[in-house]
């Protein structure tokens, strides 16, 4: 999924953002973080086999 609502990049923070539209890519490993109120947090790492 793209990074939404990203319109003004900071030139001093040179990262490979994917702003406002998706980019096709073959993903072998991914990390998904979910942060909730009150400390309800979870992370999952998935790897293609």
mmCIF entry with sequence, helices, sheets and N, C-alpha, C, O atoms, coordinates in Angstrom:
data_MODEL
# 
_entry.id   MODEL 
# 
_entity.id                         1 
_entity.type                       polymer 
_entity.pdbx_number_of_molecules   1 
# 
_entity_poly.entity_id                      1 
_entity_poly.type                           'polypeptide(L)' 
_entity_poly.nstd_linkage                   no 
_entity_poly.nstd_monomer                   no 
_entity_poly.pdbx_seq_one_letter_code       
;(UNK)(UNK)(UNK)(UNK)(UNK)(UNK)(UNK)(UNK)(UNK)(UNK)(UNK)(UNK)(UNK)(UNK)(UNK)(UNK)
(UNK)(UNK)(UNK)(UNK)(UNK)(UNK)(UNK)(UNK)(UNK)(UNK)(UNK)(UNK)(UNK)(UNK)(UNK)(UNK)
(UNK)(UNK)(UNK)(UNK)(UNK)(UNK)(UNK)(UNK)(UNK)(UNK)(UNK)(UNK)(UNK)(UNK)(UNK)(UNK)
(UNK)
;
_entity_poly.pdbx_seq_one_letter_code_can   XXXXXXXXXXXXXXXXXXXXXXXXXXXXXXXXXXXXXXXXXXXXXXXXX 
_entity_poly.pdbx_strand_id                 A 
# 
loop_
_entity_poly_seq.entity_id 
_entity_poly_seq.num 
_entity_poly_seq.mon_id 
_entity_poly_seq.hetero 
1 1  UNK n 
1 2  UNK n 
1 3  UNK n 
1 4  UNK n 
1 5  UNK n 
1 6  UNK n 
1 7  UNK n 
1 8  UNK n 
1 9  UNK n 
1 10 UNK n 
1 11 UNK n 
1 12 UNK n 
1 13 UNK n 
1 14 UNK n 
1 15 UNK n 
1 16 UNK n 
1 17 UNK n 
1 18 UNK n 
1 19 UNK n 
1 20 UNK n 
1 21 UNK n 
1 22 UNK n 
1 23 UNK n 
1 24 UNK n 
1 25 UNK n 
1 26 UNK n 
1 27 UNK n 
1 28 UNK n 
1 29 UNK n 
1 30 UNK n 
1 31 UNK n 
1 32 UNK n 
1 33 UNK n 
1 34 UNK n 
1 35 UNK n 
1 36 UNK n 
1 37 UNK n 
1 38 UNK n 
1 39 UNK n 
1 40 UNK n 
1 41 UNK n 
1 42 UNK n 
1 43 UNK n 
1 44 UNK n 
1 45 UNK n 
1 46 UNK n 
1 47 UNK n 
1 48 UNK n 
1 49 UNK n 
# 
_struct_asym.id          A 
_struct_asym.entity_id   1 
# 
_struct_conf.conf_type_id            HELX_P 
_struct_conf.id                      HELX_P1 
_struct_conf.pdbx_PDB_helix_id       AA1 
_struct_conf.beg_label_comp_id       UNK 
_struct_conf.beg_label_asym_id       A 
_struct_conf.beg_label_seq_id        37 
_struct_conf.pdbx_beg_PDB_ins_code   ? 
_struct_conf.end_label_comp_id       UNK 
_struct_conf.end_label_asym_id       A 
_struct_conf.end_label_seq_id        39 
_struct_conf.pdbx_end_PDB_ins_code   ? 
_struct_conf.beg_auth_comp_id        UNK 
_struct_conf.beg_auth_asym_id        A 
_struct_conf.beg_auth_seq_id         37 
_struct_conf.end_auth_comp_id        UNK 
_struct_conf.end_auth_asym_id        A 
_struct_conf.end_auth_seq_id         39 
_struct_conf.pdbx_PDB_helix_class    5 
_struct_conf.details                 ? 
_struct_conf.pdbx_PDB_helix_length   3 
# 
_struct_conf_type.id          HELX_P 
_struct_conf_type.criteria    ? 
_struct_conf_type.reference   ? 
# 
_struct_sheet.id               AA1 
_struct_sheet.type             ? 
_struct_sheet.number_strands   2 
_struct_sheet.details          ? 
# 
_struct_sheet_order.sheet_id     AA1 
_struct_sheet_order.range_id_1   1 
_struct_sheet_order.range_id_2   2 
_struct_sheet_order.offset       ? 
_struct_sheet_order.sense        anti-parallel 
# 
loop_
_struct_sheet_range.sheet_id 
_struct_sheet_range.id 
_struct_sheet_range.beg_label_comp_id 
_struct_sheet_range.beg_label_asym_id 
_struct_sheet_range.beg_label_seq_id 
_struct_sheet_range.pdbx_beg_PDB_ins_code 
_struct_sheet_range.end_label_comp_id 
_struct_sheet_range.end_label_asym_id 
_struct_sheet_range.end_label_seq_id 
_struct_sheet_range.pdbx_end_PDB_ins_code 
_struct_sheet_range.beg_auth_comp_id 
_struct_sheet_range.beg_auth_asym_id 
_struct_sheet_range.beg_auth_seq_id 
_struct_sheet_range.end_auth_comp_id 
_struct_sheet_range.end_auth_asym_id 
_struct_sheet_range.end_auth_seq_id 
AA1 1 UNK A 29 ? UNK A 35 ? UNK A 29 UNK A 35 
AA1 2 UNK A 41 ? UNK A 47 ? UNK A 41 UNK A 47 
# 
loop_
_atom_site.group_PDB 
_atom_site.id 
_atom_site.type_symbol 
_atom_site.label_atom_id 
_atom_site.label_alt_id 
_atom_site.label_comp_id 
_atom_site.label_asym_id 
_atom_site.label_entity_id 
_atom_site.label_seq_id 
_atom_site.pdbx_PDB_ins_code 
_atom_site.Cartn_x 
_atom_site.Cartn_y 
_atom_site.Cartn_z 
_atom_site.occupancy 
_atom_site.B_iso_or_equiv 
_atom_site.pdbx_formal_charge 
_atom_site.auth_seq_id 
_atom_site.auth_comp_id 
_atom_site.auth_asym_id 
_atom_site.auth_atom_id 
_atom_site.pdbx_PDB_model_num 
ATOM 1   N N  . UNK A 1 1  ? 0.837  -1.174  0.000  1.00 0.00 ? 1  UNK A N  1 
ATOM 2   C CA . UNK A 1 1  ? 0.000  0.000   0.000  1.00 0.00 ? 1  UNK A CA 1 
ATOM 3   C C  . UNK A 1 1  ? 0.882  1.237   0.000  1.00 0.00 ? 1  UNK A C  1 
ATOM 4   O O  . UNK A 1 1  ? 1.949  1.236   0.614  1.00 0.00 ? 1  UNK A O  1 
ATOM 5   N N  . UNK A 1 2  ? 0.457  2.278   -0.671 1.00 0.00 ? 2  UNK A N  1 
ATOM 6   C CA . UNK A 1 2  ? 1.264  3.494   -0.718 1.00 0.00 ? 2  UNK A CA 1 
ATOM 7   C C  . UNK A 1 2  ? 1.204  4.277   0.590  1.00 0.00 ? 2  UNK A C  1 
ATOM 8   O O  . UNK A 1 2  ? 0.341  4.043   1.437  1.00 0.00 ? 2  UNK A O  1 
ATOM 9   N N  . UNK A 1 3  ? 2.128  5.198   0.732  1.00 0.00 ? 3  UNK A N  1 
ATOM 10  C CA . UNK A 1 3  ? 2.108  6.156   1.832  1.00 0.00 ? 3  UNK A CA 1 
ATOM 11  C C  . UNK A 1 3  ? 1.135  7.260   1.432  1.00 0.00 ? 3  UNK A C  1 
ATOM 12  O O  . UNK A 1 3  ? 1.430  8.036   0.523  1.00 0.00 ? 3  UNK A O  1 
ATOM 13  N N  . UNK A 1 4  ? -0.025 7.344   2.097  1.00 0.00 ? 4  UNK A N  1 
ATOM 14  C CA . UNK A 1 4  ? -1.036 8.324   1.702  1.00 0.00 ? 4  UNK A CA 1 
ATOM 15  C C  . UNK A 1 4  ? -0.767 9.673   2.360  1.00 0.00 ? 4  UNK A C  1 
ATOM 16  O O  . UNK A 1 4  ? -0.103 9.753   3.394  1.00 0.00 ? 4  UNK A O  1 
ATOM 17  N N  . UNK A 1 5  ? -1.293 10.731  1.746  1.00 0.00 ? 5  UNK A N  1 
ATOM 18  C CA . UNK A 1 5  ? -1.211 12.104  2.262  1.00 0.00 ? 5  UNK A CA 1 
ATOM 19  C C  . UNK A 1 5  ? 0.227  12.575  2.451  1.00 0.00 ? 5  UNK A C  1 
ATOM 20  O O  . UNK A 1 5  ? 0.517  13.342  3.369  1.00 0.00 ? 5  UNK A O  1 
ATOM 21  N N  . UNK A 1 6  ? 1.111  12.124  1.597  1.00 0.00 ? 6  UNK A N  1 
ATOM 22  C CA . UNK A 1 6  ? 2.524  12.524  1.667  1.00 0.00 ? 6  UNK A CA 1 
ATOM 23  C C  . UNK A 1 6  ? 2.787  13.446  0.484  1.00 0.00 ? 6  UNK A C  1 
ATOM 24  O O  . UNK A 1 6  ? 2.950  12.984  -0.645 1.00 0.00 ? 6  UNK A O  1 
ATOM 25  N N  . UNK A 1 7  ? 2.828  14.753  0.743  1.00 0.00 ? 7  UNK A N  1 
ATOM 26  C CA . UNK A 1 7  ? 2.916  15.720  -0.347 1.00 0.00 ? 7  UNK A CA 1 
ATOM 27  C C  . UNK A 1 7  ? 4.180  16.567  -0.322 1.00 0.00 ? 7  UNK A C  1 
ATOM 28  O O  . UNK A 1 7  ? 4.564  17.103  -1.361 1.00 0.00 ? 7  UNK A O  1 
ATOM 29  N N  . UNK A 1 8  ? 4.839  16.707  0.822  1.00 0.00 ? 8  UNK A N  1 
ATOM 30  C CA . UNK A 1 8  ? 5.999  17.592  0.941  1.00 0.00 ? 8  UNK A CA 1 
ATOM 31  C C  . UNK A 1 8  ? 7.173  16.838  1.567  1.00 0.00 ? 8  UNK A C  1 
ATOM 32  O O  . UNK A 1 8  ? 7.335  16.859  2.787  1.00 0.00 ? 8  UNK A O  1 
ATOM 33  N N  . UNK A 1 9  ? 8.003  16.166  0.741  1.00 0.00 ? 9  UNK A N  1 
ATOM 34  C CA . UNK A 1 9  ? 9.131  15.410  1.299  1.00 0.00 ? 9  UNK A CA 1 
ATOM 35  C C  . UNK A 1 9  ? 10.173 16.319  1.930  1.00 0.00 ? 9  UNK A C  1 
ATOM 36  O O  . UNK A 1 9  ? 10.416 17.428  1.455  1.00 0.00 ? 9  UNK A O  1 
ATOM 37  N N  . UNK A 1 10 ? 10.778 15.844  2.992  1.00 0.00 ? 10 UNK A N  1 
ATOM 38  C CA . UNK A 1 10 ? 11.864 16.555  3.659  1.00 0.00 ? 10 UNK A CA 1 
ATOM 39  C C  . UNK A 1 10 ? 13.164 16.175  2.960  1.00 0.00 ? 10 UNK A C  1 
ATOM 40  O O  . UNK A 1 10 ? 13.533 15.001  2.979  1.00 0.00 ? 10 UNK A O  1 
ATOM 41  N N  . UNK A 1 11 ? 13.873 17.116  2.345  1.00 0.00 ? 11 UNK A N  1 
ATOM 42  C CA . UNK A 1 11 ? 15.099 16.784  1.616  1.00 0.00 ? 11 UNK A CA 1 
ATOM 43  C C  . UNK A 1 11 ? 16.191 16.197  2.507  1.00 0.00 ? 11 UNK A C  1 
ATOM 44  O O  . UNK A 1 11 ? 17.105 15.546  2.002  1.00 0.00 ? 11 UNK A O  1 
ATOM 45  N N  . UNK A 1 12 ? 16.116 16.410  3.813  1.00 0.00 ? 12 UNK A N  1 
ATOM 46  C CA . UNK A 1 12 ? 17.122 15.861  4.721  1.00 0.00 ? 12 UNK A CA 1 
ATOM 47  C C  . UNK A 1 12 ? 16.795 14.433  5.164  1.00 0.00 ? 12 UNK A C  1 
ATOM 48  O O  . UNK A 1 12 ? 17.603 13.795  5.838  1.00 0.00 ? 12 UNK A O  1 
ATOM 49  N N  . UNK A 1 13 ? 15.631 13.935  4.794  1.00 0.00 ? 13 UNK A N  1 
ATOM 50  C CA . UNK A 1 13 ? 15.226 12.569  5.144  1.00 0.00 ? 13 UNK A CA 1 
ATOM 51  C C  . UNK A 1 13 ? 15.042 11.787  3.843  1.00 0.00 ? 13 UNK A C  1 
ATOM 52  O O  . UNK A 1 13 ? 13.919 11.574  3.387  1.00 0.00 ? 13 UNK A O  1 
ATOM 53  N N  . UNK A 1 14 ? 16.153 11.368  3.259  1.00 0.00 ? 14 UNK A N  1 
ATOM 54  C CA . UNK A 1 14 ? 16.166 10.753  1.930  1.00 0.00 ? 14 UNK A CA 1 
ATOM 55  C C  . UNK A 1 14 ? 15.901 9.250   2.023  1.00 0.00 ? 14 UNK A C  1 
ATOM 56  O O  . UNK A 1 14 ? 16.833 8.446   2.010  1.00 0.00 ? 14 UNK A O  1 
ATOM 57  N N  . UNK A 1 15 ? 14.622 8.880   2.116  1.00 0.00 ? 15 UNK A N  1 
ATOM 58  C CA . UNK A 1 15 ? 14.216 7.481   2.146  1.00 0.00 ? 15 UNK A CA 1 
ATOM 59  C C  . UNK A 1 15 ? 13.467 7.146   0.865  1.00 0.00 ? 15 UNK A C  1 
ATOM 60  O O  . UNK A 1 15 ? 13.031 8.043   0.143  1.00 0.00 ? 15 UNK A O  1 
ATOM 61  N N  . UNK A 1 16 ? 13.320 5.873   0.586  1.00 0.00 ? 16 UNK A N  1 
ATOM 62  C CA . UNK A 1 16 ? 12.610 5.432   -0.621 1.00 0.00 ? 16 UNK A CA 1 
ATOM 63  C C  . UNK A 1 16 ? 11.116 5.328   -0.320 1.00 0.00 ? 16 UNK A C  1 
ATOM 64  O O  . UNK A 1 16 ? 10.581 4.232   -0.155 1.00 0.00 ? 16 UNK A O  1 
ATOM 65  N N  . UNK A 1 17 ? 10.456 6.473   -0.250 1.00 0.00 ? 17 UNK A N  1 
ATOM 66  C CA . UNK A 1 17 ? 9.018  6.510   0.015  1.00 0.00 ? 17 UNK A CA 1 
ATOM 67  C C  . UNK A 1 17 ? 8.245  6.031   -1.211 1.00 0.00 ? 17 UNK A C  1 
ATOM 68  O O  . UNK A 1 17 ? 8.750  6.079   -2.333 1.00 0.00 ? 17 UNK A O  1 
ATOM 69  N N  . UNK A 1 18 ? 7.025  5.573   -0.988 1.00 0.00 ? 18 UNK A N  1 
ATOM 70  C CA . UNK A 1 18 ? 6.105  5.207   -2.066 1.00 0.00 ? 18 UNK A CA 1 
ATOM 71  C C  . UNK A 1 18 ? 4.881  6.093   -1.892 1.00 0.00 ? 18 UNK A C  1 
ATOM 72  O O  . UNK A 1 18 ? 3.850  5.633   -1.400 1.00 0.00 ? 18 UNK A O  1 
ATOM 73  N N  . UNK A 1 19 ? 4.981  7.374   -2.293 1.00 0.00 ? 19 UNK A N  1 
ATOM 74  C CA . UNK A 1 19 ? 3.909  8.317   -1.974 1.00 0.00 ? 19 UNK A CA 1 
ATOM 75  C C  . UNK A 1 19 ? 2.730  8.272   -2.940 1.00 0.00 ? 19 UNK A C  1 
ATOM 76  O O  . UNK A 1 19 ? 2.900  8.313   -4.159 1.00 0.00 ? 19 UNK A O  1 
ATOM 77  N N  . UNK A 1 20 ? 1.531  8.186   -2.365 1.00 0.00 ? 20 UNK A N  1 
ATOM 78  C CA . UNK A 1 20 ? 0.263  8.455   -3.037 1.00 0.00 ? 20 UNK A CA 1 
ATOM 79  C C  . UNK A 1 20 ? -0.141 7.509   -4.156 1.00 0.00 ? 20 UNK A C  1 
ATOM 80  O O  . UNK A 1 20 ? -1.226 7.679   -4.712 1.00 0.00 ? 20 UNK A O  1 
ATOM 81  N N  . UNK A 1 21 ? 0.662  6.530   -4.512 1.00 0.00 ? 21 UNK A N  1 
ATOM 82  C CA . UNK A 1 21 ? 0.262  5.524   -5.487 1.00 0.00 ? 21 UNK A CA 1 
ATOM 83  C C  . UNK A 1 21 ? 1.087  4.263   -5.252 1.00 0.00 ? 21 UNK A C  1 
ATOM 84  O O  . UNK A 1 21 ? 2.236  4.351   -4.819 1.00 0.00 ? 21 UNK A O  1 
ATOM 85  N N  . UNK A 1 22 ? 0.522  3.104   -5.529 1.00 0.00 ? 22 UNK A N  1 
ATOM 86  C CA . UNK A 1 22 ? 1.244  1.860   -5.268 1.00 0.00 ? 22 UNK A CA 1 
ATOM 87  C C  . UNK A 1 22 ? 2.377  1.632   -6.254 1.00 0.00 ? 22 UNK A C  1 
ATOM 88  O O  . UNK A 1 22 ? 2.397  2.209   -7.341 1.00 0.00 ? 22 UNK A O  1 
ATOM 89  N N  . UNK A 1 23 ? 3.310  0.792   -5.864 1.00 0.00 ? 23 UNK A N  1 
ATOM 90  C CA . UNK A 1 23 ? 4.429  0.392   -6.725 1.00 0.00 ? 23 UNK A CA 1 
ATOM 91  C C  . UNK A 1 23 ? 4.457  -1.134  -6.751 1.00 0.00 ? 23 UNK A C  1 
ATOM 92  O O  . UNK A 1 23 ? 4.438  -1.777  -5.702 1.00 0.00 ? 23 UNK A O  1 
ATOM 93  N N  . UNK A 1 24 ? 4.502  -1.709  -7.947 1.00 0.00 ? 24 UNK A N  1 
ATOM 94  C CA . UNK A 1 24 ? 4.596  -3.162  -8.065 1.00 0.00 ? 24 UNK A CA 1 
ATOM 95  C C  . UNK A 1 24 ? 5.972  -3.612  -7.613 1.00 0.00 ? 24 UNK A C  1 
ATOM 96  O O  . UNK A 1 24 ? 6.982  -3.009  -7.975 1.00 0.00 ? 24 UNK A O  1 
ATOM 97  N N  . UNK A 1 25 ? 6.008  -4.682  -6.816 1.00 0.00 ? 25 UNK A N  1 
ATOM 98  C CA . UNK A 1 25 ? 7.276  -5.228  -6.341 1.00 0.00 ? 25 UNK A CA 1 
ATOM 99  C C  . UNK A 1 25 ? 7.051  -6.662  -5.886 1.00 0.00 ? 25 UNK A C  1 
ATOM 100 O O  . UNK A 1 25 ? 5.967  -7.015  -5.421 1.00 0.00 ? 25 UNK A O  1 
ATOM 101 N N  . UNK A 1 26 ? 8.083  -7.484  -6.025 1.00 0.00 ? 26 UNK A N  1 
ATOM 102 C CA . UNK A 1 26 ? 8.043  -8.843  -5.484 1.00 0.00 ? 26 UNK A CA 1 
ATOM 103 C C  . UNK A 1 26 ? 8.567  -8.757  -4.059 1.00 0.00 ? 26 UNK A C  1 
ATOM 104 O O  . UNK A 1 26 ? 9.730  -8.422  -3.835 1.00 0.00 ? 26 UNK A O  1 
ATOM 105 N N  . UNK A 1 27 ? 7.718  -9.057  -3.114 1.00 0.00 ? 27 UNK A N  1 
ATOM 106 C CA . UNK A 1 27 ? 8.067  -8.953  -1.702 1.00 0.00 ? 27 UNK A CA 1 
ATOM 107 C C  . UNK A 1 27 ? 8.317  -10.358 -1.159 1.00 0.00 ? 27 UNK A C  1 
ATOM 108 O O  . UNK A 1 27 ? 7.453  -11.229 -1.263 1.00 0.00 ? 27 UNK A O  1 
ATOM 109 N N  . UNK A 1 28 ? 9.493  -10.578 -0.583 1.00 0.00 ? 28 UNK A N  1 
ATOM 110 C CA . UNK A 1 28 ? 9.823  -11.872 0.009  1.00 0.00 ? 28 UNK A CA 1 
ATOM 111 C C  . UNK A 1 28 ? 9.632  -11.885 1.526  1.00 0.00 ? 28 UNK A C  1 
ATOM 112 O O  . UNK A 1 28 ? 9.291  -12.918 2.102  1.00 0.00 ? 28 UNK A O  1 
ATOM 113 N N  . UNK A 1 29 ? 9.850  -10.744 2.166  1.00 0.00 ? 29 UNK A N  1 
ATOM 114 C CA . UNK A 1 29 ? 9.671  -10.627 3.614  1.00 0.00 ? 29 UNK A CA 1 
ATOM 115 C C  . UNK A 1 29 ? 8.960  -9.309  3.897  1.00 0.00 ? 29 UNK A C  1 
ATOM 116 O O  . UNK A 1 29 ? 9.301  -8.283  3.308  1.00 0.00 ? 29 UNK A O  1 
ATOM 117 N N  . UNK A 1 30 ? 7.978  -9.326  4.789  1.00 0.00 ? 30 UNK A N  1 
ATOM 118 C CA . UNK A 1 30 ? 7.299  -8.082  5.145  1.00 0.00 ? 30 UNK A CA 1 
ATOM 119 C C  . UNK A 1 30 ? 7.049  -8.039  6.648  1.00 0.00 ? 30 UNK A C  1 
ATOM 120 O O  . UNK A 1 30 ? 6.996  -9.069  7.319  1.00 0.00 ? 30 UNK A O  1 
ATOM 121 N N  . UNK A 1 31 ? 6.898  -6.828  7.151  1.00 0.00 ? 31 UNK A N  1 
ATOM 122 C CA . UNK A 1 31 ? 6.610  -6.578  8.560  1.00 0.00 ? 31 UNK A CA 1 
ATOM 123 C C  . UNK A 1 31 ? 5.376  -5.697  8.630  1.00 0.00 ? 31 UNK A C  1 
ATOM 124 O O  . UNK A 1 31 ? 5.293  -4.682  7.938  1.00 0.00 ? 31 UNK A O  1 
ATOM 125 N N  . UNK A 1 32 ? 4.420  -6.080  9.461  1.00 0.00 ? 32 UNK A N  1 
ATOM 126 C CA . UNK A 1 32 ? 3.226  -5.273  9.690  1.00 0.00 ? 32 UNK A CA 1 
ATOM 127 C C  . UNK A 1 32 ? 3.114  -4.985  11.180 1.00 0.00 ? 32 UNK A C  1 
ATOM 128 O O  . UNK A 1 32 ? 3.081  -5.904  11.999 1.00 0.00 ? 32 UNK A O  1 
ATOM 129 N N  . UNK A 1 33 ? 3.056  -3.697  11.524 1.00 0.00 ? 33 UNK A N  1 
ATOM 130 C CA . UNK A 1 33 ? 2.897  -3.265  12.915 1.00 0.00 ? 33 UNK A CA 1 
ATOM 131 C C  . UNK A 1 33 ? 1.507  -2.673  13.093 1.00 0.00 ? 33 UNK A C  1 
ATOM 132 O O  . UNK A 1 33 ? 1.008  -1.968  12.216 1.00 0.00 ? 33 UNK A O  1 
ATOM 133 N N  . UNK A 1 34 ? 0.887  -2.960  14.221 1.00 0.00 ? 34 UNK A N  1 
ATOM 134 C CA . UNK A 1 34 ? -0.393 -2.355  14.585 1.00 0.00 ? 34 UNK A CA 1 
ATOM 135 C C  . UNK A 1 34 ? -0.269 -1.820  16.004 1.00 0.00 ? 34 UNK A C  1 
ATOM 136 O O  . UNK A 1 34 ? 0.108  -2.544  16.925 1.00 0.00 ? 34 UNK A O  1 
ATOM 137 N N  . UNK A 1 35 ? -0.591 -0.545  16.167 1.00 0.00 ? 35 UNK A N  1 
ATOM 138 C CA . UNK A 1 35 ? -0.474 0.110   17.465 1.00 0.00 ? 35 UNK A CA 1 
ATOM 139 C C  . UNK A 1 35 ? -1.847 0.623   17.872 1.00 0.00 ? 35 UNK A C  1 
ATOM 140 O O  . UNK A 1 35 ? -2.505 1.327   17.105 1.00 0.00 ? 35 UNK A O  1 
ATOM 141 N N  . UNK A 1 36 ? -2.279 0.271   19.076 1.00 0.00 ? 36 UNK A N  1 
ATOM 142 C CA . UNK A 1 36 ? -3.588 0.689   19.554 1.00 0.00 ? 36 UNK A CA 1 
ATOM 143 C C  . UNK A 1 36 ? -3.486 1.461   20.852 1.00 0.00 ? 36 UNK A C  1 
ATOM 144 O O  . UNK A 1 36 ? -2.443 1.471   21.506 1.00 0.00 ? 36 UNK A O  1 
ATOM 145 N N  . UNK A 1 37 ? -4.581 2.106   21.215 1.00 0.00 ? 37 UNK A N  1 
ATOM 146 C CA . UNK A 1 37 ? -4.632 2.851   22.465 1.00 0.00 ? 37 UNK A CA 1 
ATOM 147 C C  . UNK A 1 37 ? -4.570 1.889   23.645 1.00 0.00 ? 37 UNK A C  1 
ATOM 148 O O  . UNK A 1 37 ? -5.109 0.784   23.578 1.00 0.00 ? 37 UNK A O  1 
ATOM 149 N N  . UNK A 1 38 ? -3.926 2.300   24.706 1.00 0.00 ? 38 UNK A N  1 
ATOM 150 C CA . UNK A 1 38 ? -3.857 1.485   25.906 1.00 0.00 ? 38 UNK A CA 1 
ATOM 151 C C  . UNK A 1 38 ? -2.838 0.363   25.843 1.00 0.00 ? 38 UNK A C  1 
ATOM 152 O O  . UNK A 1 38 ? -2.876 -0.554  26.663 1.00 0.00 ? 38 UNK A O  1 
ATOM 153 N N  . UNK A 1 39 ? -1.924 0.423   24.880 1.00 0.00 ? 39 UNK A N  1 
ATOM 154 C CA . UNK A 1 39 ? -0.866 -0.574  24.805 1.00 0.00 ? 39 UNK A CA 1 
ATOM 155 C C  . UNK A 1 39 ? -1.243 -1.854  24.085 1.00 0.00 ? 39 UNK A C  1 
ATOM 156 O O  . UNK A 1 39 ? -0.548 -2.862  24.213 1.00 0.00 ? 39 UNK A O  1 
ATOM 157 N N  . UNK A 1 40 ? -2.331 -1.832  23.330 1.00 0.00 ? 40 UNK A N  1 
ATOM 158 C CA . UNK A 1 40 ? -2.703 -3.003  22.541 1.00 0.00 ? 40 UNK A CA 1 
ATOM 159 C C  . UNK A 1 40 ? -1.923 -2.954  21.238 1.00 0.00 ? 40 UNK A C  1 
ATOM 160 O O  . UNK A 1 40 ? -2.347 -2.306  20.281 1.00 0.00 ? 40 UNK A O  1 
ATOM 161 N N  . UNK A 1 41 ? -0.784 -3.637  21.197 1.00 0.00 ? 41 UNK A N  1 
ATOM 162 C CA . UNK A 1 41 ? 0.115  -3.583  20.054 1.00 0.00 ? 41 UNK A CA 1 
ATOM 163 C C  . UNK A 1 41 ? 0.384  -4.990  19.535 1.00 0.00 ? 41 UNK A C  1 
ATOM 164 O O  . UNK A 1 41 ? 0.335  -5.962  20.288 1.00 0.00 ? 41 UNK A O  1 
ATOM 165 N N  . UNK A 1 42 ? 0.671  -5.087  18.232 1.00 0.00 ? 42 UNK A N  1 
ATOM 166 C CA . UNK A 1 42 ? 1.003  -6.379  17.643 1.00 0.00 ? 42 UNK A CA 1 
ATOM 167 C C  . UNK A 1 42 ? 1.891  -6.167  16.431 1.00 0.00 ? 42 UNK A C  1 
ATOM 168 O O  . UNK A 1 42 ? 1.798  -5.144  15.753 1.00 0.00 ? 42 UNK A O  1 
ATOM 169 N N  . UNK A 1 43 ? 2.748  -7.131  16.165 1.00 0.00 ? 43 UNK A N  1 
ATOM 170 C CA . UNK A 1 43 ? 3.587  -7.140  14.970 1.00 0.00 ? 43 UNK A CA 1 
ATOM 171 C C  . UNK A 1 43 ? 3.591  -8.547  14.406 1.00 0.00 ? 43 UNK A C  1 
ATOM 172 O O  . UNK A 1 43 ? 3.502  -9.530  15.141 1.00 0.00 ? 43 UNK A O  1 
ATOM 173 N N  . UNK A 1 44 ? 3.696  -8.627  13.083 1.00 0.00 ? 44 UNK A N  1 
ATOM 174 C CA . UNK A 1 44 ? 3.818  -9.926  12.431 1.00 0.00 ? 44 UNK A CA 1 
ATOM 175 C C  . UNK A 1 44 ? 4.830  -9.789  11.301 1.00 0.00 ? 44 UNK A C  1 
ATOM 176 O O  . UNK A 1 44 ? 4.822  -8.804  10.562 1.00 0.00 ? 44 UNK A O  1 
ATOM 177 N N  . UNK A 1 45 ? 5.700  -10.785 11.176 1.00 0.00 ? 45 UNK A N  1 
ATOM 178 C CA . UNK A 1 45 ? 6.667  -10.851 10.083 1.00 0.00 ? 45 UNK A CA 1 
ATOM 179 C C  . UNK A 1 45 ? 6.294  -12.058 9.236  1.00 0.00 ? 45 UNK A C  1 
ATOM 180 O O  . UNK A 1 45 ? 6.112  -13.159 9.756  1.00 0.00 ? 45 UNK A O  1 
ATOM 181 N N  . UNK A 1 46 ? 6.183  -11.848 7.939  1.00 0.00 ? 46 UNK A N  1 
ATOM 182 C CA . UNK A 1 46 ? 5.842  -12.925 7.012  1.00 0.00 ? 46 UNK A CA 1 
ATOM 183 C C  . UNK A 1 46 ? 6.971  -13.104 6.013  1.00 0.00 ? 46 UNK A C  1 
ATOM 184 O O  . UNK A 1 46 ? 7.556  -12.127 5.546  1.00 0.00 ? 46 UNK A O  1 
ATOM 185 N N  . UNK A 1 47 ? 7.280  -14.369 5.682  1.00 0.00 ? 47 UNK A N  1 
ATOM 186 C CA . UNK A 1 47 ? 8.340  -14.674 4.725  1.00 0.00 ? 47 UNK A CA 1 
ATOM 187 C C  . UNK A 1 47 ? 7.807  -15.666 3.702  1.00 0.00 ? 47 UNK A C  1 
ATOM 188 O O  . UNK A 1 47 ? 7.166  -16.658 4.048  1.00 0.00 ? 47 UNK A O  1 
ATOM 189 N N  . UNK A 1 48 ? 8.082  -15.382 2.452  1.00 0.00 ? 48 UNK A N  1 
ATOM 190 C CA . UNK A 1 48 ? 7.684  -16.282 1.370  1.00 0.00 ? 48 UNK A CA 1 
ATOM 191 C C  . UNK A 1 48 ? 8.547  -17.544 1.432  1.00 0.00 ? 48 UNK A C  1 
ATOM 192 O O  . UNK A 1 48 ? 9.762  -17.465 1.617  1.00 0.00 ? 48 UNK A O  1 
ATOM 193 N N  . UNK A 1 49 ? 7.908  -18.710 1.277  1.00 0.00 ? 49 UNK A N  1 
ATOM 194 C CA . UNK A 1 49 ? 8.686  -19.962 1.274  1.00 0.00 ? 49 UNK A CA 1 
ATOM 195 C C  . UNK A 1 49 ? 8.496  -20.693 -0.040 1.00 0.00 ? 49 UNK A C  1 
ATOM 196 O O  . UNK A 1 49 ? 9.067  -21.765 -0.237 1.00 0.00 ? 49 UNK A O  1 
# 
